[in-house]
Amino acid sequence: MPGPQGFDYEVRGSEVVISHHGRRATVLRGAAAARFLADVEDDDEQELMARVTGNYRRGNERTARNHPRNAGR
């Protein structure tokens, strides 16, 4: 499975604005913004932004779709 793509971030004062394909996905403030900026130096930027925004695949979508609990959805 290919890695996440299309994420970008911009630092605005004490906020970090994360966008996905040009649309704002989330805004981090305070401690979360500081933690993100520290982590982005060490990790893959795209993967980190995907995780922060919740926009990433977990690999179980097909299994969950076929589960009896989700029948009729």
CHARMM-style PDB file with segment names, atoms N, HN, CA, C and O in Angstrom:
ATOM      1  N   MET     1       0.860  -1.170   0.000  1.00  0.00      PROA
ATOM      2  CA  MET     1       0.000   0.000   0.000  1.00  0.00      PROA
ATOM      3  C   MET     1       0.904   1.230   0.000  1.00  0.00      PROA
ATOM      4  O   MET     1       1.830   1.309   0.807  1.00  0.00      PROA
ATOM      5  N   PRO     2       0.653   2.185  -0.887  1.00  0.00      PROA
ATOM      6  CA  PRO     2       1.485   3.391  -0.924  1.00  0.00      PROA
ATOM      7  C   PRO     2       1.266   4.255   0.311  1.00  0.00      PROA
ATOM      8  O   PRO     2       0.211   4.208   0.944  1.00  0.00      PROA
ATOM      9  N   GLY     3       2.263   5.025   0.632  1.00  0.00      PROA
ATOM     10  HN  GLY     3       3.120   5.063   0.118  1.00  0.00      PROA
ATOM     11  CA  GLY     3       2.176   5.919   1.784  1.00  0.00      PROA
ATOM     12  C   GLY     3       1.266   7.100   1.499  1.00  0.00      PROA
ATOM     13  O   GLY     3       0.912   7.353   0.348  1.00  0.00      PROA
ATOM     14  N   PRO     4       0.889   7.817   2.538  1.00  0.00      PROA
ATOM     15  CA  PRO     4       0.025   8.982   2.361  1.00  0.00      PROA
ATOM     16  C   PRO     4       0.729  10.090   1.577  1.00  0.00      PROA
ATOM     17  O   PRO     4       1.947  10.247   1.655  1.00  0.00      PROA
ATOM     18  N   GLN     5      -0.051  10.843   0.830  1.00  0.00      PROA
ATOM     19  HN  GLN     5      -1.041  10.716   0.767  1.00  0.00      PROA
ATOM     20  CA  GLN     5       0.487  11.947   0.046  1.00  0.00      PROA
ATOM     21  C   GLN     5      -0.496  13.096   0.053  1.00  0.00      PROA
ATOM     22  O   GLN     5      -1.670  12.914   0.376  1.00  0.00      PROA
ATOM     23  N   GLY     6      -0.021  14.285  -0.304  1.00  0.00      PROA
ATOM     24  HN  GLY     6       0.933  14.432  -0.566  1.00  0.00      PROA
ATOM     25  CA  GLY     6      -0.891  15.436  -0.458  1.00  0.00      PROA
ATOM     26  C   GLY     6      -1.044  16.307   0.768  1.00  0.00      PROA
ATOM     27  O   GLY     6      -1.819  17.263   0.749  1.00  0.00      PROA
ATOM     28  N   PHE     7      -0.322  15.998   1.840  1.00  0.00      PROA
ATOM     29  HN  PHE     7       0.307  15.221   1.855  1.00  0.00      PROA
ATOM     30  CA  PHE     7      -0.410  16.793   3.055  1.00  0.00      PROA
ATOM     31  C   PHE     7       0.605  17.921   3.022  1.00  0.00      PROA
ATOM     32  O   PHE     7       1.674  17.793   2.425  1.00  0.00      PROA
ATOM     33  N   ASP     8       0.261  19.019   3.664  1.00  0.00      PROA
ATOM     34  HN  ASP     8      -0.608  19.122   4.149  1.00  0.00      PROA
ATOM     35  CA  ASP     8       1.152  20.162   3.786  1.00  0.00      PROA
ATOM     36  C   ASP     8       0.850  20.829   5.124  1.00  0.00      PROA
ATOM     37  O   ASP     8      -0.279  20.751   5.610  1.00  0.00      PROA
ATOM     38  N   TYR     9       1.833  21.477   5.721  1.00  0.00      PROA
ATOM     39  HN  TYR     9       2.750  21.540   5.327  1.00  0.00      PROA
ATOM     40  CA  TYR     9       1.574  22.198   6.964  1.00  0.00      PROA
ATOM     41  C   TYR     9       2.197  23.572   6.907  1.00  0.00      PROA
ATOM     42  O   TYR     9       3.174  23.812   6.198  1.00  0.00      PROA
ATOM     43  N   GLU    10       1.600  24.475   7.681  1.00  0.00      PROA
ATOM     44  HN  GLU    10       0.807  24.280   8.257  1.00  0.00      PROA
ATOM     45  CA  GLU    10       2.065  25.855   7.743  1.00  0.00      PROA
ATOM     46  C   GLU    10       2.034  26.295   9.200  1.00  0.00      PROA
ATOM     47  O   GLU    10       1.046  26.081   9.902  1.00  0.00      PROA
ATOM     48  N   VAL    11       3.121  26.912   9.648  1.00  0.00      PROA
ATOM     49  HN  VAL    11       3.923  27.086   9.077  1.00  0.00      PROA
ATOM     50  CA  VAL    11       3.190  27.421  11.013  1.00  0.00      PROA
ATOM     51  C   VAL    11       2.716  28.858  11.001  1.00  0.00      PROA
ATOM     52  O   VAL    11       3.250  29.691  10.268  1.00  0.00      PROA
ATOM     53  N   ARG    12       1.708  29.150  11.816  1.00  0.00      PROA
ATOM     54  HN  ARG    12       1.275  28.474  12.411  1.00  0.00      PROA
ATOM     55  CA  ARG    12       1.160  30.503  11.947  1.00  0.00      PROA
ATOM     56  C   ARG    12       1.203  30.894  13.421  1.00  0.00      PROA
ATOM     57  O   ARG    12       0.273  30.612  14.177  1.00  0.00      PROA
ATOM     58  N   GLY    13       2.262  31.529  13.809  1.00  0.00      PROA
ATOM     59  HN  GLY    13       3.017  31.758  13.195  1.00  0.00      PROA
ATOM     60  CA  GLY    13       2.419  31.912  15.215  1.00  0.00      PROA
ATOM     61  C   GLY    13       2.572  30.679  16.078  1.00  0.00      PROA
ATOM     62  O   GLY    13       3.541  29.933  15.938  1.00  0.00      PROA
ATOM     63  N   SER    14       1.613  30.460  16.977  1.00  0.00      PROA
ATOM     64  HN  SER    14       0.826  31.066  17.091  1.00  0.00      PROA
ATOM     65  CA  SER    14       1.664  29.290  17.851  1.00  0.00      PROA
ATOM     66  C   SER    14       0.784  28.155  17.333  1.00  0.00      PROA
ATOM     67  O   SER    14       0.607  27.149  18.020  1.00  0.00      PROA
ATOM     68  N   GLU    15       0.234  28.307  16.134  1.00  0.00      PROA
ATOM     69  HN  GLU    15       0.378  29.125  15.577  1.00  0.00      PROA
ATOM     70  CA  GLU    15      -0.626  27.283  15.535  1.00  0.00      PROA
ATOM     71  C   GLU    15       0.075  26.605  14.368  1.00  0.00      PROA
ATOM     72  O   GLU    15       0.933  27.191  13.707  1.00  0.00      PROA
ATOM     73  N   VAL    16      -0.311  25.363  14.132  1.00  0.00      PROA
ATOM     74  HN  VAL    16      -1.008  24.887  14.669  1.00  0.00      PROA
ATOM     75  CA  VAL    16       0.138  24.624  12.956  1.00  0.00      PROA
ATOM     76  C   VAL    16      -1.117  24.227  12.193  1.00  0.00      PROA
ATOM     77  O   VAL    16      -1.972  23.514  12.718  1.00  0.00      PROA
ATOM     78  N   VAL    17      -1.223  24.692  10.949  1.00  0.00      PROA
ATOM     79  HN  VAL    17      -0.528  25.271  10.522  1.00  0.00      PROA
ATOM     80  CA  VAL    17      -2.368  24.388  10.113  1.00  0.00      PROA
ATOM     81  C   VAL    17      -1.957  23.279   9.147  1.00  0.00      PROA
ATOM     82  O   VAL    17      -1.014  23.442   8.372  1.00  0.00      PROA
ATOM     83  N   ILE    18      -2.671  22.147   9.196  1.00  0.00      PROA
ATOM     84  HN  ILE    18      -3.437  22.015   9.825  1.00  0.00      PROA
ATOM     85  CA  ILE    18      -2.390  21.021   8.310  1.00  0.00      PROA
ATOM     86  C   ILE    18      -3.477  20.963   7.258  1.00  0.00      PROA
ATOM     87  O   ILE    18      -4.667  20.974   7.574  1.00  0.00      PROA
ATOM     88  N   SER    19      -3.056  20.901   5.996  1.00  0.00      PROA
ATOM     89  HN  SER    19      -2.090  20.892   5.739  1.00  0.00      PROA
ATOM     90  CA  SER    19      -4.017  20.816   4.896  1.00  0.00      PROA
ATOM     91  C   SER    19      -3.745  19.561   4.080  1.00  0.00      PROA
ATOM     92  O   SER    19      -2.631  19.037   4.055  1.00  0.00      PROA
ATOM     93  N   HSD    20      -4.798  19.096   3.414  1.00  0.00      PROA
ATOM     94  HN  HSD    20      -5.702  19.522   3.434  1.00  0.00      PROA
ATOM     95  CA  HSD    20      -4.714  17.911   2.568  1.00  0.00      PROA
ATOM     96  C   HSD    20      -5.256  18.271   1.207  1.00  0.00      PROA
ATOM     97  O   HSD    20      -6.437  18.594   1.070  1.00  0.00      PROA
ATOM     98  N   HSD    21      -4.407  18.219   0.200  1.00  0.00      PROA
ATOM     99  HN  HSD    21      -3.449  17.958   0.311  1.00  0.00      PROA
ATOM    100  CA  HSD    21      -4.757  18.620  -1.169  1.00  0.00      PROA
ATOM    101  C   HSD    21      -5.354  20.018  -1.201  1.00  0.00      PROA
ATOM    102  O   HSD    21      -6.336  20.264  -1.902  1.00  0.00      PROA
ATOM    103  N   GLY    22      -4.761  20.936  -0.441  1.00  0.00      PROA
ATOM    104  HN  GLY    22      -3.964  20.737   0.129  1.00  0.00      PROA
ATOM    105  CA  GLY    22      -5.163  22.337  -0.456  1.00  0.00      PROA
ATOM    106  C   GLY    22      -6.312  22.706   0.455  1.00  0.00      PROA
ATOM    107  O   GLY    22      -6.630  23.888   0.584  1.00  0.00      PROA
ATOM    108  N   ARG    23      -6.945  21.741   1.088  1.00  0.00      PROA
ATOM    109  HN  ARG    23      -6.687  20.780   0.984  1.00  0.00      PROA
ATOM    110  CA  ARG    23      -8.059  22.024   2.000  1.00  0.00      PROA
ATOM    111  C   ARG    23      -7.618  21.810   3.435  1.00  0.00      PROA
ATOM    112  O   ARG    23      -6.947  20.826   3.744  1.00  0.00      PROA
ATOM    113  N   ARG    24      -7.991  22.729   4.311  1.00  0.00      PROA
ATOM    114  HN  ARG    24      -8.536  23.529   4.060  1.00  0.00      PROA
ATOM    115  CA  ARG    24      -7.584  22.627   5.717  1.00  0.00      PROA
ATOM    116  C   ARG    24      -8.179  21.378   6.345  1.00  0.00      PROA
ATOM    117  O   ARG    24      -9.388  21.153   6.289  1.00  0.00      PROA
ATOM    118  N   ALA    25      -7.311  20.570   6.944  1.00  0.00      PROA
ATOM    119  HN  ALA    25      -6.329  20.753   6.989  1.00  0.00      PROA
ATOM    120  CA  ALA    25      -7.744  19.336   7.587  1.00  0.00      PROA
ATOM    121  C   ALA    25      -7.859  19.503   9.096  1.00  0.00      PROA
ATOM    122  O   ALA    25      -8.810  19.011   9.704  1.00  0.00      PROA
ATOM    123  N   THR    26      -6.896  20.195   9.706  1.00  0.00      PROA
ATOM    124  HN  THR    26      -6.124  20.595   9.212  1.00  0.00      PROA
ATOM    125  CA  THR    26      -6.927  20.401  11.152  1.00  0.00      PROA
ATOM    126  C   THR    26      -5.988  21.532  11.530  1.00  0.00      PROA
ATOM    127  O   THR    26      -5.113  21.925  10.759  1.00  0.00      PROA
ATOM    128  N   VAL    27      -6.192  22.048  12.737  1.00  0.00      PROA
ATOM    129  HN  VAL    27      -6.904  21.729  13.364  1.00  0.00      PROA
ATOM    130  CA  VAL    27      -5.331  23.087  13.295  1.00  0.00      PROA
ATOM    131  C   VAL    27      -4.854  22.593  14.653  1.00  0.00      PROA
ATOM    132  O   VAL    27      -5.661  22.223  15.506  1.00  0.00      PROA
ATOM    133  N   LEU    28      -3.554  22.588  14.847  1.00  0.00      PROA
ATOM    134  HN  LEU    28      -2.898  22.888  14.155  1.00  0.00      PROA
ATOM    135  CA  LEU    28      -2.975  22.187  16.132  1.00  0.00      PROA
ATOM    136  C   LEU    28      -2.547  23.435  16.882  1.00  0.00      PROA
ATOM    137  O   LEU    28      -1.969  24.357  16.305  1.00  0.00      PROA
ATOM    138  N   ARG    29      -2.837  23.451  18.167  1.00  0.00      PROA
ATOM    139  HN  ARG    29      -3.307  22.703  18.635  1.00  0.00      PROA
ATOM    140  CA  ARG    29      -2.488  24.599  19.004  1.00  0.00      PROA
ATOM    141  C   ARG    29      -1.782  24.120  20.261  1.00  0.00      PROA
ATOM    142  O   ARG    29      -1.946  22.975  20.683  1.00  0.00      PROA
ATOM    143  N   GLY    30      -1.010  24.995  20.844  1.00  0.00      PROA
ATOM    144  HN  GLY    30      -0.877  25.925  20.501  1.00  0.00      PROA
ATOM    145  CA  GLY    30      -0.385  24.745  22.144  1.00  0.00      PROA
ATOM    146  C   GLY    30       0.575  23.580  22.133  1.00  0.00      PROA
ATOM    147  O   GLY    30       1.452  23.480  21.275  1.00  0.00      PROA
ATOM    148  N   ALA    31       0.391  22.685  23.118  1.00  0.00      PROA
ATOM    149  HN  ALA    31      -0.322  22.766  23.815  1.00  0.00      PROA
ATOM    150  CA  ALA    31       1.296  21.552  23.296  1.00  0.00      PROA
ATOM    151  C   ALA    31       1.251  20.600  22.105  1.00  0.00      PROA
ATOM    152  O   ALA    31       2.275  20.028  21.733  1.00  0.00      PROA
ATOM    153  N   ALA    32       0.079  20.425  21.506  1.00  0.00      PROA
ATOM    154  HN  ALA    32      -0.753  20.890  21.808  1.00  0.00      PROA
ATOM    155  CA  ALA    32      -0.035  19.534  20.350  1.00  0.00      PROA
ATOM    156  C   ALA    32       0.782  20.066  19.176  1.00  0.00      PROA
ATOM    157  O   ALA    32       1.426  19.294  18.465  1.00  0.00      PROA
ATOM    158  N   ALA    33       0.758  21.369  18.974  1.00  0.00      PROA
ATOM    159  HN  ALA    33       0.235  21.996  19.551  1.00  0.00      PROA
ATOM    160  CA  ALA    33       1.536  21.988  17.895  1.00  0.00      PROA
ATOM    161  C   ALA    33       3.029  21.838  18.157  1.00  0.00      PROA
ATOM    162  O   ALA    33       3.788  21.522  17.241  1.00  0.00      PROA
ATOM    163  N   ALA    34       3.451  22.057  19.383  1.00  0.00      PROA
ATOM    164  HN  ALA    34       2.834  22.313  20.127  1.00  0.00      PROA
ATOM    165  CA  ALA    34       4.869  21.928  19.733  1.00  0.00      PROA
ATOM    166  C   ALA    34       5.333  20.487  19.563  1.00  0.00      PROA
ATOM    167  O   ALA    34       6.427  20.243  19.056  1.00  0.00      PROA
ATOM    168  N   ARG    35       4.508  19.533  19.984  1.00  0.00      PROA
ATOM    169  HN  ARG    35       3.619  19.731  20.396  1.00  0.00      PROA
ATOM    170  CA  ARG    35       4.847  18.117  19.847  1.00  0.00      PROA
ATOM    171  C   ARG    35       4.943  17.727  18.365  1.00  0.00      PROA
ATOM    172  O   ARG    35       5.840  16.983  17.970  1.00  0.00      PROA
ATOM    173  N   PHE    36       4.007  18.237  17.552  1.00  0.00      PROA
ATOM    174  HN  PHE    36       3.278  18.842  17.874  1.00  0.00      PROA
ATOM    175  CA  PHE    36       4.028  17.961  16.123  1.00  0.00      PROA
ATOM    176  C   PHE    36       5.310  18.485  15.487  1.00  0.00      PROA
ATOM    177  O   PHE    36       5.953  17.770  14.719  1.00  0.00      PROA
ATOM    178  N   LEU    37       5.687  19.717  15.794  1.00  0.00      PROA
ATOM    179  HN  LEU    37       5.165  20.298  16.417  1.00  0.00      PROA
ATOM    180  CA  LEU    37       6.885  20.315  15.203  1.00  0.00      PROA
ATOM    181  C   LEU    37       8.152  19.566  15.620  1.00  0.00      PROA
ATOM    182  O   LEU    37       9.100  19.458  14.842  1.00  0.00      PROA
ATOM    183  N   ALA    38       8.161  19.056  16.840  1.00  0.00      PROA
ATOM    184  HN  ALA    38       7.391  19.144  17.472  1.00  0.00      PROA
ATOM    185  CA  ALA    38       9.316  18.273  17.292  1.00  0.00      PROA
ATOM    186  C   ALA    38       9.358  16.921  16.575  1.00  0.00      PROA
ATOM    187  O   ALA    38      10.430  16.456  16.189  1.00  0.00      PROA
ATOM    188  N   ASP    39       8.197  16.295  16.399  1.00  0.00      PROA
ATOM    189  HN  ASP    39       7.326  16.673  16.713  1.00  0.00      PROA
ATOM    190  CA  ASP    39       8.141  14.981  15.758  1.00  0.00      PROA
ATOM    191  C   ASP    39       8.377  15.044  14.259  1.00  0.00      PROA
ATOM    192  O   ASP    39       8.915  14.099  13.681  1.00  0.00      PROA
ATOM    193  N   VAL    40       7.987  16.138  13.620  1.00  0.00      PROA
ATOM    194  HN  VAL    40       7.551  16.905  14.090  1.00  0.00      PROA
ATOM    195  CA  VAL    40       8.098  16.230  12.168  1.00  0.00      PROA
ATOM    196  C   VAL    40       9.563  16.256  11.721  1.00  0.00      PROA
ATOM    197  O   VAL    40       9.865  15.918  10.577  1.00  0.00      PROA
ATOM    198  N   GLU    41      10.455  16.645  12.596  1.00  0.00      PROA
ATOM    199  HN  GLU    41      10.210  16.920  13.526  1.00  0.00      PROA
ATOM    200  CA  GLU    41      11.875  16.659  12.268  1.00  0.00      PROA
ATOM    201  C   GLU    41      12.451  15.250  12.198  1.00  0.00      PROA
ATOM    202  O   GLU    41      13.379  14.993  11.431  1.00  0.00      PROA
ATOM    203  N   ASP    42      11.899  14.334  13.001  1.00  0.00      PROA
ATOM    204  HN  ASP    42      11.145  14.543  13.623  1.00  0.00      PROA
ATOM    205  CA  ASP    42      12.448  12.977  13.102  1.00  0.00      PROA
ATOM    206  C   ASP    42      11.721  11.959  12.231  1.00  0.00      PROA
ATOM    207  O   ASP    42      12.334  10.988  11.789  1.00  0.00      PROA
ATOM    208  N   ASP    43      10.430  12.158  11.975  1.00  0.00      PROA
ATOM    209  HN  ASP    43       9.932  12.947  12.335  1.00  0.00      PROA
ATOM    210  CA  ASP    43       9.616  11.160  11.288  1.00  0.00      PROA
ATOM    211  C   ASP    43       9.278  11.591   9.867  1.00  0.00      PROA
ATOM    212  O   ASP    43       9.609  12.698   9.442  1.00  0.00      PROA
ATOM    213  N   ASP    44       8.617  10.703   9.146  1.00  0.00      PROA
ATOM    214  HN  ASP    44       8.348   9.804   9.492  1.00  0.00      PROA
ATOM    215  CA  ASP    44       8.113  10.999   7.808  1.00  0.00      PROA
ATOM    216  C   ASP    44       6.978  12.003   7.930  1.00  0.00      PROA
ATOM    217  O   ASP    44       5.979  11.725   8.593  1.00  0.00      PROA
ATOM    218  N   GLU    45       7.112  13.157   7.306  1.00  0.00      PROA
ATOM    219  HN  GLU    45       7.923  13.383   6.766  1.00  0.00      PROA
ATOM    220  CA  GLU    45       6.118  14.230   7.425  1.00  0.00      PROA
ATOM    221  C   GLU    45       4.739  13.779   6.989  1.00  0.00      PROA
ATOM    222  O   GLU    45       3.757  14.023   7.691  1.00  0.00      PROA
ATOM    223  N   GLN    46       4.649  13.124   5.836  1.00  0.00      PROA
ATOM    224  HN  GLN    46       5.447  12.926   5.265  1.00  0.00      PROA
ATOM    225  CA  GLN    46       3.351  12.727   5.291  1.00  0.00      PROA
ATOM    226  C   GLN    46       2.639  11.735   6.218  1.00  0.00      PROA
ATOM    227  O   GLN    46       1.443  11.869   6.476  1.00  0.00      PROA
ATOM    228  N   GLU    47       3.366  10.758   6.708  1.00  0.00      PROA
ATOM    229  HN  GLU    47       4.337  10.648   6.498  1.00  0.00      PROA
ATOM    230  CA  GLU    47       2.777   9.760   7.607  1.00  0.00      PROA
ATOM    231  C   GLU    47       2.313  10.414   8.904  1.00  0.00      PROA
ATOM    232  O   GLU    47       1.226  10.111   9.397  1.00  0.00      PROA
ATOM    233  N   LEU    48       3.116  11.295   9.450  1.00  0.00      PROA
ATOM    234  HN  LEU    48       3.998  11.542   9.049  1.00  0.00      PROA
ATOM    235  CA  LEU    48       2.763  11.970  10.695  1.00  0.00      PROA
ATOM    236  C   LEU    48       1.511  12.824  10.525  1.00  0.00      PROA
ATOM    237  O   LEU    48       0.619  12.794  11.372  1.00  0.00      PROA
ATOM    238  N   MET    49       1.443  13.581   9.441  1.00  0.00      PROA
ATOM    239  HN  MET    49       2.169  13.605   8.753  1.00  0.00      PROA
ATOM    240  CA  MET    49       0.258  14.420   9.210  1.00  0.00      PROA
ATOM    241  C   MET    49      -0.983  13.577   8.969  1.00  0.00      PROA
ATOM    242  O   MET    49      -2.076  13.964   9.384  1.00  0.00      PROA
ATOM    243  N   ALA    50      -0.842  12.440   8.312  1.00  0.00      PROA
ATOM    244  HN  ALA    50       0.046  12.126   7.975  1.00  0.00      PROA
ATOM    245  CA  ALA    50      -1.978  11.543   8.106  1.00  0.00      PROA
ATOM    246  C   ALA    50      -2.486  11.021   9.441  1.00  0.00      PROA
ATOM    247  O   ALA    50      -3.694  10.939   9.661  1.00  0.00      PROA
ATOM    248  N   ARG    51      -1.585  10.675  10.315  1.00  0.00      PROA
ATOM    249  HN  ARG    51      -0.604  10.741  10.137  1.00  0.00      PROA
ATOM    250  CA  ARG    51      -1.998  10.167  11.625  1.00  0.00      PROA
ATOM    251  C   ARG    51      -2.647  11.253  12.483  1.00  0.00      PROA
ATOM    252  O   ARG    51      -3.641  11.000  13.164  1.00  0.00      PROA
ATOM    253  N   VAL    52      -2.089  12.447  12.448  1.00  0.00      PROA
ATOM    254  HN  VAL    52      -1.281  12.653  11.895  1.00  0.00      PROA
ATOM    255  CA  VAL    52      -2.635  13.548  13.245  1.00  0.00      PROA
ATOM    256  C   VAL    52      -4.053  13.902  12.794  1.00  0.00      PROA
ATOM    257  O   VAL    52      -4.918  14.194  13.620  1.00  0.00      PROA
ATOM    258  N   THR    53      -4.285  13.873  11.490  1.00  0.00      PROA
ATOM    259  HN  THR    53      -3.583  13.636  10.819  1.00  0.00      PROA
ATOM    260  CA  THR    53      -5.603  14.230  10.967  1.00  0.00      PROA
ATOM    261  C   THR    53      -6.578  13.065  10.990  1.00  0.00      PROA
ATOM    262  O   THR    53      -7.779  13.263  10.807  1.00  0.00      PROA
ATOM    263  N   GLY    54      -6.080  11.852  11.213  1.00  0.00      PROA
ATOM    264  HN  GLY    54      -5.104  11.691  11.362  1.00  0.00      PROA
ATOM    265  CA  GLY    54      -6.953  10.684  11.192  1.00  0.00      PROA
ATOM    266  C   GLY    54      -7.255  10.218   9.782  1.00  0.00      PROA
ATOM    267  O   GLY    54      -8.125   9.370   9.589  1.00  0.00      PROA
ATOM    268  N   ASN    55      -6.557  10.753   8.795  1.00  0.00      PROA
ATOM    269  HN  ASN    55      -5.850  11.442   8.953  1.00  0.00      PROA
ATOM    270  CA  ASN    55      -6.805  10.429   7.399  1.00  0.00      PROA
ATOM    271  C   ASN    55      -5.776   9.419   6.915  1.00  0.00      PROA
ATOM    272  O   ASN    55      -4.890   9.753   6.128  1.00  0.00      PROA
ATOM    273  N   TYR    56      -5.895   8.193   7.385  1.00  0.00      PROA
ATOM    274  HN  TYR    56      -6.615   7.922   8.024  1.00  0.00      PROA
ATOM    275  CA  TYR    56      -5.010   7.138   6.924  1.00  0.00      PROA
ATOM    276  C   TYR    56      -5.748   5.816   7.007  1.00  0.00      PROA
ATOM    277  O   TYR    56      -6.660   5.661   7.820  1.00  0.00      PROA
ATOM    278  N   ARG    57      -5.372   4.891   6.195  1.00  0.00      PROA
ATOM    279  HN  ARG    57      -4.632   5.017   5.535  1.00  0.00      PROA
ATOM    280  CA  ARG    57      -6.023   3.581   6.169  1.00  0.00      PROA
ATOM    281  C   ARG    57      -5.340   2.663   7.167  1.00  0.00      PROA
ATOM    282  O   ARG    57      -4.126   2.710   7.365  1.00  0.00      PROA
ATOM    283  N   ARG    58      -6.144   1.845   7.776  1.00  0.00      PROA
ATOM    284  HN  ARG    58      -7.130   1.807   7.616  1.00  0.00      PROA
ATOM    285  CA  ARG    58      -5.634   0.932   8.789  1.00  0.00      PROA
ATOM    286  C   ARG    58      -5.456  -0.482   8.243  1.00  0.00      PROA
ATOM    287  O   ARG    58      -4.857  -1.330   8.904  1.00  0.00      PROA
ATOM    288  N   GLY    59      -5.974  -0.740   7.043  1.00  0.00      PROA
ATOM    289  HN  GLY    59      -6.462  -0.051   6.506  1.00  0.00      PROA
ATOM    290  CA  GLY    59      -5.822  -2.054   6.431  1.00  0.00      PROA
ATOM    291  C   GLY    59      -6.949  -3.011   6.723  1.00  0.00      PROA
ATOM    292  O   GLY    59      -6.934  -4.138   6.229  1.00  0.00      PROA
ATOM    293  N   ASN    60      -7.931  -2.601   7.513  1.00  0.00      PROA
ATOM    294  HN  ASN    60      -7.943  -1.685   7.915  1.00  0.00      PROA
ATOM    295  CA  ASN    60      -9.009  -3.519   7.871  1.00  0.00      PROA
ATOM    296  C   ASN    60     -10.357  -3.089   7.297  1.00  0.00      PROA
ATOM    297  O   ASN    60     -11.394  -3.566   7.758  1.00  0.00      PROA
ATOM    298  N   GLU    61     -10.366  -2.208   6.313  1.00  0.00      PROA
ATOM    299  HN  GLU    61      -9.524  -1.820   5.939  1.00  0.00      PROA
ATOM    300  CA  GLU    61     -11.627  -1.696   5.792  1.00  0.00      PROA
ATOM    301  C   GLU    61     -12.473  -2.796   5.173  1.00  0.00      PROA
ATOM    302  O   GLU    61     -13.681  -2.848   5.404  1.00  0.00      PROA
ATOM    303  N   ARG    62     -11.863  -3.672   4.393  1.00  0.00      PROA
ATOM    304  HN  ARG    62     -10.882  -3.630   4.205  1.00  0.00      PROA
ATOM    305  CA  ARG    62     -12.624  -4.735   3.733  1.00  0.00      PROA
ATOM    306  C   ARG    62     -13.189  -5.695   4.763  1.00  0.00      PROA
ATOM    307  O   ARG    62     -14.342  -6.111   4.647  1.00  0.00      PROA
ATOM    308  N   THR    63     -12.406  -6.053   5.764  1.00  0.00      PROA
ATOM    309  HN  THR    63     -11.470  -5.715   5.859  1.00  0.00      PROA
ATOM    310  CA  THR    63     -12.870  -6.954   6.812  1.00  0.00      PROA
ATOM    311  C   THR    63     -14.033  -6.342   7.574  1.00  0.00      PROA
ATOM    312  O   THR    63     -15.015  -7.030   7.854  1.00  0.00      PROA
ATOM    313  N   ALA    64     -13.942  -5.079   7.908  1.00  0.00      PROA
ATOM    314  HN  ALA    64     -13.145  -4.520   7.680  1.00  0.00      PROA
ATOM    315  CA  ALA    64     -15.006  -4.407   8.654  1.00  0.00      PROA
ATOM    316  C   ALA    64     -16.274  -4.308   7.823  1.00  0.00      PROA
ATOM    317  O   ALA    64     -17.374  -4.437   8.361  1.00  0.00      PROA
ATOM    318  N   ARG    65     -16.141  -4.082   6.527  1.00  0.00      PROA
ATOM    319  HN  ARG    65     -15.247  -3.978   6.090  1.00  0.00      PROA
ATOM    320  CA  ARG    65     -17.312  -3.962   5.666  1.00  0.00      PROA
ATOM    321  C   ARG    65     -18.080  -5.277   5.615  1.00  0.00      PROA
ATOM    322  O   ARG    65     -19.306  -5.267   5.506  1.00  0.00      PROA
ATOM    323  N   ASN    66     -17.385  -6.401   5.692  1.00  0.00      PROA
ATOM    324  HN  ASN    66     -16.389  -6.409   5.781  1.00  0.00      PROA
ATOM    325  CA  ASN    66     -18.023  -7.712   5.593  1.00  0.00      PROA
ATOM    326  C   ASN    66     -18.482  -8.258   6.942  1.00  0.00      PROA
ATOM    327  O   ASN    66     -19.049  -9.349   6.994  1.00  0.00      PROA
ATOM    328  N   HSD    67     -18.254  -7.540   8.016  1.00  0.00      PROA
ATOM    329  HN  HSD    67     -17.793  -6.654   7.974  1.00  0.00      PROA
ATOM    330  CA  HSD    67     -18.639  -8.009   9.342  1.00  0.00      PROA
ATOM    331  C   HSD    67     -20.163  -7.980   9.484  1.00  0.00      PROA
ATOM    332  O   HSD    67     -20.805  -7.054   8.987  1.00  0.00      PROA
ATOM    333  N   PRO    68     -20.762  -8.988  10.163  1.00  0.00      PROA
ATOM    334  CA  PRO    68     -22.225  -9.013  10.310  1.00  0.00      PROA
ATOM    335  C   PRO    68     -22.803  -7.768  10.979  1.00  0.00      PROA
ATOM    336  O   PRO    68     -23.937  -7.389  10.686  1.00  0.00      PROA
ATOM    337  N   ARG    69     -22.066  -7.140  11.850  1.00  0.00      PROA
ATOM    338  HN  ARG    69     -21.145  -7.447  12.088  1.00  0.00      PROA
ATOM    339  CA  ARG    69     -22.543  -5.943  12.527  1.00  0.00      PROA
ATOM    340  C   ARG    69     -22.804  -4.819  11.530  1.00  0.00      PROA
ATOM    341  O   ARG    69     -23.659  -3.967  11.771  1.00  0.00      PROA
ATOM    342  N   ASN    70     -22.082  -4.807  10.420  1.00  0.00      PROA
ATOM    343  HN  ASN    70     -21.387  -5.499  10.224  1.00  0.00      PROA
ATOM    344  CA  ASN    70     -22.207  -3.749   9.431  1.00  0.00      PROA
ATOM    345  C   ASN    70     -23.094  -4.144   8.255  1.00  0.00      PROA
ATOM    346  O   ASN    70     -23.128  -3.435   7.249  1.00  0.00      PROA
ATOM    347  N   ALA    71     -23.797  -5.235   8.360  1.00  0.00      PROA
ATOM    348  HN  ALA    71     -23.770  -5.810   9.177  1.00  0.00      PROA
ATOM    349  CA  ALA    71     -24.685  -5.666   7.275  1.00  0.00      PROA
ATOM    350  C   ALA    71     -25.791  -4.648   7.079  1.00  0.00      PROA
ATOM    351  O   ALA    71     -26.383  -4.174   8.048  1.00  0.00      PROA
ATOM    352  N   GLY    72     -26.064  -4.317   5.858  1.00  0.00      PROA
ATOM    353  HN  GLY    72     -25.583  -4.702   5.071  1.00  0.00      PROA
ATOM    354  CA  GLY    72     -27.125  -3.367   5.556  1.00  0.00      PROA
ATOM    355  C   GLY    72     -26.678  -1.919   5.553  1.00  0.00      PROA
ATOM    356  O   GLY    72     -27.497  -1.025   5.339  1.00  0.00      PROA
ATOM    357  N   ARG    73     -25.417  -1.669   5.782  1.00  0.00      PROA
ATOM    358  HN  ARG    73     -24.752  -2.395   5.956  1.00  0.00      PROA
ATOM    359  CA  ARG    73     -24.911  -0.295   5.765  1.00  0.00      PROA
ATOM    360  C   ARG    73     -24.392   0.067   4.418  1.00  0.00      PROA
ATOM    361  OT1 ARG    73     -23.926   1.188   4.217  1.00  0.00      PROA
TER     362      ARG     73
END
